[in-house]
Each structure stands twice: as C-alpha cells, then as structure tokens.
C-alpha cells in the first residue's frame, strides 16, 4: 500500500496534537476519536471497561498495562505511537520494573499527525521490525493522541513474513486502569491465536502433554502461586495451562485448549470473551483461605465434570493445611484494603478469614460477574465493597474506619502516614507475596503483624514532625516559622488579578 486512505480528521488531529492528553478532558478526546473514525473502538472499550466516578486515570498511564504484557512476552516487539512525554514516562516505568527489552517508538509532530504521514511511519516501522528470525509478533500501541486522531492501526497488514502484527488503541480516556489495559492486549492476542487455531494447524506448545486436562489461570500472579494452585488441582487429574497474559505466542494456543478458564483476576473481559468463543467454561473468584478454596475447587470440579468424590479428595488434601496456617497466625487488627491490581477482594477475603476486621475494600477495577462471589462473601461479613473506587473514596474510608493498617496505593499510603496510620503499598508489598493456599494464609498474617506493631511509633513520628512540611513551615534549616516577605502575597495577588483582566479584555 503506497497511499494511506486518510481516515484521520485533520481538525481533530490538530486539536489533540496541541496539548491534550491526560489533562485534555475525556469528553473532548472521546469526541475527537469518534470524529476521526474510532467510534467502534471507543464503543467496545466503553462496553468492556465501564468508566468510574473519576474521569481520568488516578494511577499510572493505563497503557503501561499493555506495554508490560508485550514486553514480558518472548520474541515479541512492542512499539508505542504517542506523545514523546507519554512515551518517556512509559519507557521509564518499564525499565524501572526491569523490562530489559527495547521499547519501540514512532514519533510524530503536528504535520505528520494531520497529514496521515504518522500512519505511514508506523507501517514502515512495523515492516522494518517484523523479521521472522527475531519475532513471532509485533505489537503497536496507539496512545491517547494517535487514538483521538484516528490513526488507523486496523489498516496495518495482519502479518508480515509470518510475523503477526497486533495493533491496539489504549487511550487513557477509554481504558480506566492499567490493569484493564493488560486485558486489551491479552484479549487481542488470544483473538488472533484463536482465529489461527480455527483455520489450521498451529505450532505445538512447548510443554504440552497429550490428553492432559488443564485449567488456564487468568491474571498476573505471584510466581509461586501457580505452582501451589497446580498442586491443589492435581488430585482432580487437572494440570495448569499457561497463564494469561501469556509469556510466549504458542502458549496462547495451549491456554485456549484448556478444560476450564479461571478468571482469578476478574477484569479480563476481552480475554474471557475469547475463552468463551473457544467453548471454554469460565470460573470466577480464587482459592483463598479455607472457604474461598473450598468453593473454588468445587466450581472448577463442576465446570470440568469431575465427580464430587474426587473433588472432595482434592479438598481434603489442601484445606487442613490452610486451616492450620490461618490458626497458627491469626490476625487481630482492623485493615482497610485499596488497590488497582484486581486482586483486592481476594486479599480482603483472606484477611477476613484470618481474623482481621475488614470494614472497607476499594478496587479501581469494575464490577464483573467474576468477583461476584467474593463481593457477596465480603458484604455478608459487613465489608463495604467499592468498585471503581476513586482515591478520594479510599481516603475517606480510611479516615472513617481508622484502621490499624491500611493497604493501598502510593497516594493513599502517603495520606495514611500523615495521619499516623501504618500503611503498606498494595502493589509492591501485597502483590509480591503468595495469596493462595497455605502459603498465602501464612504470608499475609506475617506482614500484617509486622506492620501493625508500628502504630505507636507512627504516632510518635507524627507528633515529632507536627507542622513540618506543611505549606507555611516548609523548608529545612529554619529555627523559627518562616515569615513571608512583607507585602509579597499582596503584590502577587494584584499581579494575578491584573493578568486575568488583561486576558479577559483580549478575549479568545
Ligand atoms: S498516553 Fe497515558 S500519559 Fe499519555 S496522555 Fe494518555 S493517559 Fe496520559
């Protein structure tokens, strides 16, 4: 193809090129994307990932989720198309989290965006990258501005010399969290792989055992958790299929070939659609604590057509060990839970089973049928479950509940420290530990016990630093409270008023 059919609307492209993005306003960017021919994409994103109370991401750029999934896959190249500042932030974050892989980038300016040359640049980059000796797949991700400008990734070739080309739109004004952005790419890859498998023979998955019945876990889990879950399933004659998001292209075929898909993280809407299209039953919740594990094994057994007596055998193998681990390390504390990983309800269940009082759990992820059992279980025990929780709701709940420990996102933990409440980062501390089976039961109690002990120390710190770092007392090395230069604030106020008046008289 030599000449690009210019589907982008020039005025829309020009307007988004001039300083929109995270702060450009969701409605404006959504309207621009629709005017530029992306209505179907925006409708699909809105259906899969319903928006929450906040109209912009309150965590990192959502596209990080897709980028991370691409970067973690073997023989997969990932290319970003977006504003340089967004790409800088995403690349930095990827390497901060140890990507050790090249992030491709197709830059643009107002001219290449408006004329459609950006699409040609993307197409050239994809052709230059898609070498079958290096890659199985090339992923190209449209960030906010190219999506709002209608850069038509669907016009890229579907494959080049056998290398699959996957183009996705992951705008911050259409995908609310980075968790759901993982699903955008995972779902697109599963769809591609399912179509391949349905049209003819595909490469044999590396560790495939003929005739083995498997369960495909959906969600990025702590590395030891799948092993523990595999041991729980073994008495039922079930093994684990490769996880979603996958680590290698041919793993996608093995995952789709499962007996049952387990939506342990409940927000993978597009991926689940592909498992269902492949005729696989899907089970929600996860094997946390005694009751969670018992219910989950029963659901898996039912979906896989395993006789009750065999399921009971599997339960008898694992439940006493979980019960023992919980009894050995009971949690006596009030804990609030907030996060954007998608496992918040499972963590809250485990804490609750271990004896903690959990008045509030907030998740940035949406309500789906796959966490319904967890929601009901928690609410029956007096926990308030808040889907699509905003930071403001999380903070208000923490202030109200005055917990012994708050698990939460970075800004929530910062707020907790200011209030003298012990707090732990959900992503770095809770998600970096096992959650399932006896290992999960033991590890959660250990961190809660260690952190709640610090409450008295926190109170002392708060009183020691009282007033330091707040606006009028900010700074280091003052013996007394700093004094404003006389008349300074008054002069600044007058200057601002004069500037506003001058702008008003010029008009727009
Ligand atoms: S791509 Fe990400 S960082 Fe860039 S404007 Fe969109 S949401 Fe913000």
Boltz pocket constraint, residues with backbone or C-beta under 6 A from the ligand:
constraints:
  - pocket:
      binder: B
      contacts: [[A, 20], [A, 21], [A, 22], [A, 23], [A, 57], [A, 61], [A, 62], [A, 63], [A, 82], [A, 83], [A, 86], [A, 89], [A, 143], [A, 144], [A, 145], [A, 170], [A, 171], [A, 172], [A, 173]]
      max_distance: 6.0
